Amino acid sequence: MIHLVATRHAHQRARQRIGWSTRTLDRMLERVFYFGVRSADCPRTLRAYLDTLPHEPGHNRVRIYGQQIFIFAQPAPESAALLTVYQLPPAYRAAAHRAQTRTPSRN
C-alpha cells in the first residue's frame, strides 16, 4: 500500500476551493487516490484539458474524484503526496461523470 500525505499547500487549497477541513482531506486521500478516475480513463477532450494543468507527466498522478481534480506527486513507488486541488470546470463535468461510472473500482 502506498503511503499518502497531503502538503500544506494542498490543505490550504482544499479548504479554499472545496471547503474540506484538514481532517476531511486526510481521511479522503486513499479514496481519491485509489478510486479517483485517472486521466487515461477519461474521454479525449477531458484528457486534453487535464494535460494543460501544471503537472509533470510521468512523475505526477492526476485523479478526478467528484467534481474536483487532485494532483499527486509520486517520486517513489511506495509514497505519494497530494500537491494541489482544483475544481473541475462545468464544461467537463458530464464527461468526468461518465468516466467515473464506466471505470471499474480498483483495489
Buried (B, 14 or more C-beta within 10 A) or exposed (E): EBEBEBEEEBBBBBBEBBEBEBEEBBEBBEEBBBBBBBBEBBBEEBBEBBEEEEBEEEEBBBBBBBBBBBBBBBEEEEEBBBBBBBEBEEEBBEBBBBBBEEBEEEE
